[in-house]
């Protein structure tokens, strides 16, 4: 809770960015077009906290796996059966992410004060009935960094990356029972456009598709 309160104070409208985008982020603009617009340095007292959204590299795999672990336990405990949840989290360890990134999986990584606190993966839309070019496959934040506006920045960066690749529009899926995620995508203007199901062991759960055109 203390971390979240500190983040909220740093991101308060009363404390505007103390500087423009970081130099490192500007160098990434050619491959991650919205990174410069999303980044900055925020000051509180004598401390300055840098916020950066950049393309993930293979070396980031352990940090992404850590975000995934924390976010999934927070979001899906009580929804996905415990054994299935543990199996899925264990599968997505550092080795899995290293392999995915080396294969070219696009992941936007959100850094807060030098710590990886969120990520979004994106690419071509896999559901033809949604009639959009892009899809945000995953967007997750560490629990203590949720609800303070960082997820919105990460979403915008992922949308920008899709647009830069010529993929117009975007879709994403969320479990219907994941109320915080569904509310988040609805607030961002996503239109509920399709329903489906996912099976986890002996449990089948409904999922919603949100679309931006």
N, C-alpha and C positions, 0 to 999 in steps of 0.2 A: 504493500500500500504506500509506503514511504517513497518508493521509486516512482510510482504513478503520480503521486502528488507533486513530486519534483519535476517530472516531465510536463505536467499540466501548467505549472508556474512558468517553466521555460518557454512553452509554446503559447502563452497567453497573448492575445492581441495587444495588450499594453506593453509587451516587450518585443518590438519588431526586430527583424534580423539585424545583427550588428555588422554584417558584411555580406557581400554577394557570394555567389557560388564559389566553392573551393577550387583551387587551381587543378587539383587532381580530377575533380568532377568535370571541369571544363575540357580537360584532355580526353575524357571519355565520350564527349558529346557526339562524336562522329559515329559511334556504334550504339549509343544509348541517348537518343535525342532529347529526352525530357530531363535528363539528370541535372543539368545546370539549373533548370527552373525549380527543381525540387529540393536542392541542397542549400545549405547556409550554415551560419554559426550563430548560436543564440547565447546571450549573456545573462548571467544572474550574479550580482555581486562582483567578486573578483574572478569567477570561473566562467569559462566559455565552453559550450558543448557544441560540437560539430555534428551536423546531420547530413548524411550523404546517401544517395541511391545510385548504385553502380551495377554494371554487369558482374555476376559472380564468376569466379575462376575456380579451377579444380582445387586450389589450395584452401578455398572457403568451405569445402565439403564438411569438415567437422562442425563448423559453426552453423551451417544450414541444418545439419542433422540434429543439432541441439535445439534450434528453434522449432523444427518439426516435432521433436519429442515433446517439448513443453506445450506447444500449441495443441497437438492432438490429444494429449491427456486432459487438457483443460476443456476442449470443445466436445470430445466424444466419450469421455467417461460417463457411463450411465446410458448412452445411446447405442454404442457398438459393444457387443459382448466382450467381457474382459479379456478372455483368451485371444480372441480375434484381434482386439485392439493391440495387445502386447506383441502379437506376431507381426502385425503390419508396421508397428513402430520399429521393432527390431530389424525388420527387412530393410527399412530406409535409413540405415546407418551411414557412416562416412564413406565406406567403400561403394555403396549404391550411388551416392551423390557424386563421388569422384568419377565413376563410370558414366553417369548421365551427362555431366558437364563436359567430359572429354568427347562424348558423342555429339555434342552441339546443342544440348538442351539449353534454352534461353531462360535464365533466372535473374531477376532483378533483386539485388540485396540491399536492404535498408540498414545503414550503420548509424548508431546513435552514440556519440562520444567514443567512437572506435570499437563499439560492440555491435555485433550482428544481432538485430532484434526482430527482423521480419524479412520475408522473401515472397516473391511472386514468380511463378513459372507460366510461360505463355507460348502460343504457337498457333498453328492452323486449327480452325474449328473442326471437331471430329463428328459433329451431329448435323448432317445435311439438312434436316428439316428445319433447322433454326435460321438458315439463309443469311448467315454473316460469315465474314472471312476469318476472323480471329477468335481465339478462346483463351481465357485466363484459366489455366488448369488448376492452379492452387494459389492462394494468398493467405499467408499465416503470419501472425505476430506473437511474440512472447506475451503471456497474459498480462503482465504488469505494464505493457506498453499499448494495450488496446484501449480504445475509447478516448484517445487524446488527439486524434487527427492524423497520426502517422500512417495508418492504414489507407486513408484517403489519398495521401501523397504516393504511397506505393502503388495503389490502383491506377492513379493517373500516369505514373511512369510506365507501368505495364501496357496501358492503352497506347501511350506514345510509341513504345517499341513496336507494337503491332502495326500501328499506322505507318511507321517508317519502313516496315517490310511490305507495305502495300496491302495489308489485311484490314479491310474496312469493316467497321462494326466489331462487336465482341459479344461473347457469351460466357457464362460461367455456371457451374452447378453447385448446389448446396443441399445437404440433407434437409428435408422439410422440418424435421424436429429441431434443427439447429437454429433456434429463434434469433440469437444475436447476429449470425451470419446473414440470414434472410433479411433482417431489418437493415443491416449495413448496406447490402446491395440495393435494396429498395430506396434507401435514402440517397444513394448515388444515381438514382434514375433508372435502375434496371427494371425492365418489364418482365413479369412472370409469363413465360411463353411456352413452357412445356413441362411435363411431369414424367418421371421415370422411377425405376427402383434399383436399389443396390442390395446385394445379399452378403451378409457377414455370418458365416457359419450357418446356424439354423434360423437366423433372423433376417427378414427382408424389410428394408426401410425405404420409404418414399423419398424422392429427391426432386428438387425444382430447378429449372433452367431460367436464368435471368439474362436478358438480351439488351444490348445497347446498339442502336443503329446510327 
